[in-house]
Amino acid sequence: MSFSGLGYLIKEGFKNVWNNRIMSIASVCVLISCLVLTGSAVLFSMNVSQLVESVGDSNETTVYLDDGLSRIEAVYVGRDIQKLKNIEKAEYYSKDEAIAEYKDMLGEEVFENLKDDNPLPDAYKVSMDDLSKYDKTVEKILKIKGVDSVSNRSDIARRLTEINNLVQTLSFWIVLALGIISLFIISNTIRATMHNRRFEISIMKSVGATNAFVRIPFVVEGMVIGFIASVISTVALIFLYDGIMNIVSNLIPFTAMPIMSVIGYVAAIFIIAGIVIGALSGFISIRKYLKKEGNEILGW
């Protein structure tokens, strides 16, 4: 196929969008709805993951050291803890710092007596990268020489991991379902276009037009619809996200992920998804007609 021939087919695809503008607008609106809902689900999942991560960081695990360890020995224990794969940070927390936190509760007199005979152990406050590996990481920490015990936060870690996994799973199925719906709607729109142009398709097939020659305008039509919807969806999502996050932040103490920090990725994904869904819709819709010849397309 020559370059001029390809240019002609692409122009025909753009013309199809305009000539069937009512159905094209309907398809664009449906795809916008699907893309915005999909983007919202993904951004919600990212915000929940960020929230879970921040809650996980605030719920530090305390690693208590054996009584009687020197400061140098405690430093070596800290190095061994920090070397473990799932450890984000390990901060030394001396028993003097620990007893100082109880000063107001104990009273000045009791506090002064305990300062010289401090019953609390030295410790490390540990944060983990992946809370789903909490139990395995604790097992490794307990094997380090000089570690006496670890505060048990396995229930918190398990619940946070379950919440994160649930949100990610739901987001996946929402994205998949909306993608299928978008594909179905645009396919029907292009199918309606082909029905109106079936006489033209019949003539092209009768004079020996290849399947690619017949298919390309409809694939281009779907791609144009997908591209237009993706651009509008990106702009709509920015305003929708900011509005919703402002409402949420007023209801609960929550720092939302800035939309502008990821909008480039969102726009790229929307454009790719819109074009791919549109192209697939055109490709799938024309298949029925390409299997027929001449008068068969018209039902004669």
ROLUM-964761 format. One record per atom (N, C-alpha, C): y, z, x. Coordinates in pm, whole numbers, plus 50000, padded with zeros to 5 digits. Atoms other than C-alpha are relative to their C-alpha. Example, Ala and Ser with C-alpha at 12.3 -4.5 7.8 and 13.67 -1.06 7.14 Angstrom:
2
498815000050089;495505078051230;501205000050090;498814999449918;498945071451367;501095007349923;
//
This chain:
300
498805000050085;500005000050000;501245000050087;498795001049920;503404990150139;500965011549970;499014989350018;506325014050183;500834997649875;499195003250119;508304995749914;499215002849872;500854997250116;505354998549675;499915014849973;500044985550016;505105035849739;501315005249945;498694995950050;508855039549682;500144997249852;499965003650143;508515021549348;499235010249915;500824990550075;505735045149236;500655013849991;499314987050001;507735075849336;501164999749901;498915001450097;510735062949137;499475000849857;500614999450132;508425058248840;499675014449960;500304985850027;507365094548870;501235007649955;498754993650039;510995105948854;500454995349862;499645005350131;511605083148558;499185006549889;500864993550099;508665098448376;500555013449956;499444986850031;510305132548400;501164998649902;498825001950086;513515119448240;499614994049866;500405006650125;511855096947983;499265009449905;500724990050082;509745126247862;500655013750018;499244988149964;512495151847912;499735012049909;500264988750090;511665172647605;498755007550046;501244993849951;508105178847723;500165005350141;499774995649862;509295181648083;500745013450001;499254987350009;511805208947989;499085011349954;500954989950048;509065227247799;499085004550113;500884996749888;506785225448103;500725008350105;499214992649902;509555237148335;500215014449954;499784986550055;510295266948107;498745008550009;501264992649993;506635276848089;499675003650144;500304997349860;506185273548463;500965010350060;499044989749955;509375293748525;499515013849958;500504987050050;507955321648307;498835004750084;501194996349923;504675320948495;500355003950143;499624997049862;506295320148839;500775013150010;499234987549998;508745348048757;499085012149979;500954989150023;505955369848618;499115002050122;500844999049880;503805361748921;500775006650113;499174994149896;506645369749160;500275014749975;499774985950036;507375401948973;498785008550031;501244992749973;503725412449000;499825002350150;500144998849855;503695405549374;501015009850057;498964990849951;506995423749435;499715014349957;500384986650046;505785453049225;498915005650090;501094995749912;502625454549437;500545003950137;499424997049869;504695453649757;500785013149997;499254987550013;506955481649631;499075012049990;500974989150011;503955503049534;499365002950136;500584998249866;502395497149877;500975007350091;498984993349920;505675507450039;500145014749959;499904986350050;505865538349817;498815008350045;501214993049958;502255547749892;500055003250149;499894998049855;502915543350263;500985011250033;498994989749974;506035565150250;499505013849957;500594987350043;504205592050051;498955004650099;501024996649901;501365590350298;500615005650127;499324995149881;503795594950587;500555014149979;499444986750027;505405625050418;498925010649988;501114990750007;501975640750367;499275000250134;500594999549867;501305647150735;498805009550003;501184991549981;497965661550837;500245009150121;499794990449891;498115692851051;498695002350075;501164997749913;495695695451344;500245013050076;499844986949936;495285731651456;499195000450130;500644999249868;494475738451822;499315013450020;500704987649967;492165764451970;501005010450050;499124989249957;493805798152028;499875002050151;500044997249856;494745804952387;500194987850087;499765011949918;495325769052499;501385000850066;498715000549933;498055765252760;500794988049950;499165011050046;500955741852697;499524986650060;500515012249936;499535716752945;498744995049929;501225003950071;496155717152771;500324994349862;499595005050132;497885712352437;500554985850010;499465013449979;499705681852577;498874989850015;501145009149983;496375666352684;499274997549868;500605001850133;494955672552336;500814990049919;499125009250072;497975654652190;499824985750046;500225013549946;497395624852419;498684994249947;501305004750051;493755622752309;500094996249853;499815003150142;494805623551944;500744986849984;499175011950010;497425596651997;499234987350039;500805011649956;494815573852161;499114994549890;500875004650109;492785571751838;500664988349926;499495012650056;493145538051663;500875001949875;499294998950129;494345549951321;501175009750002;498914990349990;496965574351450;501334992950022;498675005849986;500565563951396;500855008550094;499274990949912;502125594651556;499385013949994;500494986249993;501205629851666;501095008350068;498894991949949;504035655051708;499575014550019;500374986149969;503555688751875;500805009649915;499384990050088;504275718451652;499535013750048;500414987349939;504255751551839;499915011249898;500144988650092;503275784551682;501315007549983;498684993750014;506805797351751;500824992949891;499325007550106;508205769351532;499415003449864;500694997150126;505605777351267;500415013649944;499664986550048;506385814551249;501475000649959;498575000050034;510135806951240;500234995249857;499855005050136;509635788550911;499775011049896;500314989050093;508375821050754;500975011850016;499074989149972;511345841750877;500605006049874;499354995150121;513115844050542;499005006949907;501004994350089;509895851250355;499485013550053;500554987949940;508685878050600;501045011250010;498974989949977;511985895750648;500235001850149;499624999049860;513795903150974;499105009450078;500784989849926;511775934051069;498584995050028;501385005049982;508315918851012;499994988150095;499945011949915;509385886651179;500115004050147;499824995549861;510525904851496;498705005650056;501284994549954;507175923051516;498974989150027;500985010849985;505185890851474;500344990350113;499615009249893;507175871851736;499225002550128;500724996649877;505435890552016;498494999349982;501445000750026;502025889351847;499754989749890;500035010950098;502085855751669;498554996149969;501395003350035;498805850151478;499784985049972;500125014350034;499545813251407;499624991850124;500405008549886;498005785951626;501024988950025;499255012149974;499745757351798;499334988549923;500565010850081;499275724851614;500694986750030;499385013249998;500035687751590;500124995049857;499835006450130;501475670751284;499724985150019;500525013449977;499655637651257;500224991049878;499895010250105;500455606251055;499034988750032;500995010649981;497865578851002;500534986849946;499615013450044;498335541350965;499324996349869;500805004150116;495565536150709;499315012249940;500564988050063;494825564450467;498574998049949;501385002350044;491595547550356;498995004050108;500874996149889;490195556750700;500215014750037;499644986049974;491295593050668;498815008250050;501154991749966;487855609350676;499424996750137;500555004149870;486605589050974;500925004250114;499044996049897;489795596351166;499945015050025;500104985449986;489505633751097;498755003750079;501244997449926;485905633051225;500214998050150;499735002749858;487115617951554;500925010650059;499084989749952;489945643351582;499275012950029;500744987549985;487555672451538;499095000150122;500855000949882;485465659751829;500785001850130;499164998349881;488415663152068;499975014550046;500054986449945;488105693252297;501375006649989;498764992750017;490745719152212;500485000149856;499655000250142;490945710851838;499135010149926;500734989750075;490005740051614;499664995149859;500225004550138;490445725551262;501084990349958;499045009650054;492275699951050;500245003449853;499704997450141;494075706350721;499434988749915;500705009950082;492205688650442;500964993549900;499195007850093;494275661750272;499234987649954;500835011650034;491375638550196;500194995849854;499835003350141;491985640749819;501284992049978;498755007350010;495595629349855;499834985950056;500225013149938;494555601250089;499174991049910;500875008050088;491835590049848;500774994949879;499255003950120;494165589749547;501044989250033;499015009949960;496895570449730;499334986550027;500745012449971;494335544949850;499544993449870;500465005450128;492935540949497;501144993349923;498835005650069;496415535149352;500384986650061;499635012349930;497225509149616;499014988749972;501045010250024;493905490849569;500044994949856;499935003950141;494275491049189;501164990449976;498835008650019;497775476049200;499774986350063;500255012849933;496715449149448;498994991649923;501015007250078;493665440049237;500614994349873;499355004750122;495715437848917;500954988450029;499075010649963;498335416749093;499274986950027;500795012049970;495665392649216;499574992849872;500485006150124;494235387048867;501154994649915;498825005050073;497715383548714;500454986750059;499605012449933;498645357148972;499034988749968;501025010250028;495355338648915;500114995049856;499925003750141;495675339348535;501234991649970;498775007550025;499275327448535;499964986250066;500155012949934;498425299748782;499184990449915;500855008450086;495675286848551;500774995749875;499195003250118;498035288748249;501014989050033;499015010049959;500695269048438;499344986350016;500745012549979;498145242848539;499654993449867;500405005050132;496975239248178;501214994049926;498815004650073;500495235748032;500534986950057;499455012249940;501725209948282;499034988449983;501005010650023;498455190548249;500164994049862;499805004950137;499025188047874;501274991649986;498755007550004;502595176347927;499804985950058;500235012949936;501515148848165;499014991749918;500955007250085;498635139947935;500734993349883;499205005950108;501165134447657;500774987850050;499315011449939;503125111847890;499064988150013;500985010749982;500005091847967;499614993949866;500355005350131;499195088447598;501074990249952;498905008850039;502625073147536;500024987150083;499975011549909;502135049647832;498614993750015;501375004949985;498475041447772;499924984749998;500005014650002;499305004947693;500344994450139;499605004149865;501055001448029;498875002550100;501124997049911;498145018648205;498874990049980;501055009750031;495724995048026;500274986550068;499645012749938;497614964548152;499805000750152;500144998549855;497714977948510;498544999750041;501444999949970;493964984648504;499404986049982;500555013350030;493314950148355;500324990050110;499615009549896;495184932048632;499545004550139;500604995949873;493324951348902;500745010650078;499294989149930;495654980148986;499005010650045;500904989749948;493945005949204;500265013349931;499844986750059;493405041449086;501195007350060;498884993449933;495915053849345;501334995149946;498765005950052;498585029849214;500355005849864;499784994650134;498145042948860;500295015050006;499934985449996;497835079448961;501315005350057;498884994349924;500785083949198;501215003849913;498824995950080;503635083348938;499805012949922;500254987950079;501965110448732;499895012450090;500044989049903;501285131949038;501425003750042;498604997549964;504935127849140;500735007149887;499394993550116;506005137348789;499695014949998;500394985949997;504035169748811;500665007450113;499384993649885;505435177149156;501485002749976;498574998250031;509025172149036;500195011649903;499934988850096;508445195448740;499785013250072;500294987749926;506935221248974;501125004150092;498904997049908;509795218749224;501205005549924;498854995250080;512515222448960;499755014249951;500334986650052;510745252448808;500035010550111;500054990349890;510265269049148;501405004150046;498634996849959;513965266749240;500675009149898;499404991750104;515115280748906;499355013849998;500734987350001;512425307848923;500485009350111;499534991849887;513655319649264;501335006649967;498694994550037;517215323949139;499865010549890;500194990650112;516055340748817;499385013050048;500684988049951;513805364849008;500965009350074;499034991749926;516695376649229;500795008849903;499194992450096;518825387048930;499125009849921;500904991450077;515855401048736;499565012050082;500494989349912;514565421349030;501095010550024;498904990649974;517945436649116;500325008349876;499724992850124;518535445848751;498965010649971;501094990550029;515145462248706;499985011350101;500044989749896;515265480749039;501165009949987;498864990950023;518705494848956;499685010049890;500394991250109;517315508848632;498975010250048;501084991349950;514195522948805;500565010650094;499444990549903;516235539049085;500835010849932;499254989850075;518355557148823;499065009849929;500964991550070;515225571148656;499215008850095;500804992449903;513245581948963;500574998050139;499515001549862;514165588549328;499124990250076;500835010449942;512915556049471;500884989750068;499255010249925;514225532449740;499214987049995;500715012850018;513235497349638;500164991250123;499955009849893;512475470249887;501094989749969;498925009850027;515575447749922;499424986049977;500545013150035;514845414349754;500394989550104;499545010149904;516875395250015;499185000350128;500824999249879;514515407350289;498754991449990;501225008050019;511665387050137;500244987349919;499745011250090;513425360749926;499664986650064;500365012449932;512865333950191;498534996749982;501445001950018;509095339150173;499684997049853;500235002250143;509215341149793;500354985749960;499575013650033;511165308549766;499024989650054;500955009449940;508775290850004;498684999749923;501264999250076;505715303249813;500164993749862;499735005850132;507275293749478;500014984750008;499895014649988;508095258549597;498634993850028;501345005249969;504645253249748;499105000949878;500864998050118;502905267849442;500394990549888;499545008850107;505055247949199;499604985550024;500355013849967;504495214949380;498494997849994;501475001350002;500745221049424;499475000149857;500444999250140;500255231349060;500374987149926;499585012450064;502285201148946;499164988150043;500805011249949;500365177049170;498585000549944;501364998650055;497015191049056;499974996449852;499935003150144;498085188248693;500004984949978;499965014550013;498955151648736;498694993550041;501255005549949;495795144848934;498865001649899;501074997150096;493525161548679;500194992349870;499735006150130;495235146848372;499684985149996;500185014649997;494925110348482;498534996150016;501405003449969;491215112548568;499304993249883;500675005650118;490085105148211;500324985249983;499585013850018;492065072848202;499494990950112;500465008149888;490945061248544;498524996449989;501435002950019;487315062148433;499784988449903;500125010650101;488065035948165;500644987150053;499465012949961;488954999448190;500684993349880;499355008550099;491434978047998;500095005749860;499894996250141;490954980647620;499385013549970;500604986950024;488855012147655;501055011049999;498934990149994;492025031347738;500715001149866;499315000350129;493555020747408;499085003449885;500964996950105;490375028547216;499604988049917;500355012250074;489844992047115;498544996450027;
//
